[in-house]
C-alpha cells in the first residue's frame, strides 16, 4: 500500500492500451461495501479469502494490468498462480514514504492503529520475503512517474515474451 500501484497501473495500462483492474475495487464492488467495511465487519481473513477468489476466478489472463493488494502474495500458492497469468512486479517504498502517502487516509484498515509507521514496518518485515520471491521489485521512492513507467515498460517487454499468446 502506498507504493503507487494504482496510479502506475492505470498509466501503464493506458500506455500499453490495456484494461486496468484494481483488485480492491473489484472486491469492494462485488461485496457492495468498501474494503474498510469488509475488514471491520468480516475481518482480514475474509478479505484475504476474497482476494484469493479474485485471483482464482476473476483475474483475467491477458489484456490487462492488475493492481493487487499488498498482502495477497503472502497467501500460499498465489505467487505461482499469478506468475502463470503474466508478468508480476512488486512495488516498494520506504516505511516513511508509505506513511507519508497514506497518512490520514481512513480507507487503509491495516493502518488504523496508534502508530501507523510502526505497523508499516511490521507489515513490510512480514511480507518482504514473499515480495522478493514474487517477481521483479521496483523501489518507487523519489522517482518520477515517467521514470517508473519507463522501467515498468522495460520489465514488461522483457518478461511478457515468456508468456504464450492466447
N, C-alpha and C positions, 0 to 999 in steps of 0.2 A: 504494500500500500504506500502511496505517496512517492512512487518511483517514476511516474509518468506513463504508465502502461496504457491508460485510456486515451490520453492526449496523443501519445506517439502512435498507438494502434490506429486511431482514427486517421491521422495524417498519412501513415504508411499505406493503409487501405486505399485512401484517396489517390495516393501517388501510384499505386500498383493497379488501380481500377478494380479493386476487390471490395467485397462487403465487409463491414466492421461489425463485430459482435462482442459485447461485454457480458461475460457470464453472470456477473452480479445482476445486471439489468434483466437478463432473461429469467433468472431465478425469481427476482422480485415480481416481475410481471406475471409469471406462472403461479405465484403464491398470492398475488393480489395484495402484497404488502411489501414494505421496504426491507432491506437487509437488516437494518437496525431492529425493526419489529420482529423479524424472524428470529434473530438472536434472543431478543427479550422474551418472546412468547414460547418459542420452541427449543431454544438453546443452540449452542455451537455445533453439537453433534448432528442435529437435524440439518443445519445449514450445510455441513460437510457432506451429508448424505445427498442433499440436493445438488451440490457441486458434482459429485460423482455421477449422479444420474444425468446431469447435463453432458458430461464428457462421454458417457456410455451411449446416450440416446439422442441428445440434442445438438451435439457439436458436429457441424458439417465437416466432411473430409477434404473438401477443396473449395477454392474460390473465395476464401475469406481470411481476415486477420482477426484473431480472437484474443481478447484481454481476459486473463483468468485471475482469480483471486490468489493472493499470496500464500495462503495455507493449503491450496489444492494439491500441490506437488508432494506434500508430506504424507498423503494417503497411499497406502500400499498399492502398487501396480499402476497408479495413474501416470507416472512419468513414462513408463513403457507404452501405455495406451496413447498418450499424447504424442510421443515420438513417432508412433506408427501413423498418425494422422498428418504430420507435417513438421515443419521447422519449429523448434522450441527455443525461445530466447528468454532468459531471465534478466530483468532489470533490477539494478541495485542502486541504493543511495545510502549515505551515512545516516546513522540514527538521528543526528542533529538536523540533517536536511529533511528526512521523513517527518520529524516532529514539526519543523517549520512549515512544511507543505500541508500537514494535516491538522495543525493546531486550530482548535475552535470548531472543527467540523463534527457535528453530532452524528453524522452517518458513518462513523468509524467505531463500531461497537467494541472492538478489542482494545480501543484506546480510551474508552470512557472510564478511566481509573484515576486515582490520585496523582500518580506520577507517570504520565504517558511516555516520556522519553525512556524511562527505565523499562517500561513494558515493551517498547520498540526494541530495545537492546535484547531483552529476553526472547522475543519472537525471532529476531534475526539469529541469535545463537542457536535456537531450536531448529530453525529452518535452513540455515546456511548449508549443512551437509547435503540436504535434498536439492537445493538450488544448484550447488556445484556439480552434481551428477546429472541434473536435468537437461542442460543444454548450454549453449553459448551464453556467457554472462557479460553484461554491459553495465558499467557504472554511469549513472546519469548526473551526478553532482557536477555543477559548474559547466555543463556542456550545453551548447545551443541546440534548439530543436533541429535546425538544419544539419548540424554535425551528427546528432544522434540518428536522424533519418538516413543520412548517407551511410552510416555504419550499419544500420539495420538492413538497408538495401543490399550492401555488400554481403552480409551474412545470408540473406535470403537467396541472392543469386548463387552463392557458393553452395548452400545446402539444399536448396529446392531441387536441384538436378538429381538428387539421390531418391526422389520420390517419383514413381511412375505416373504418367498422365492417366487419368481415369475418364 
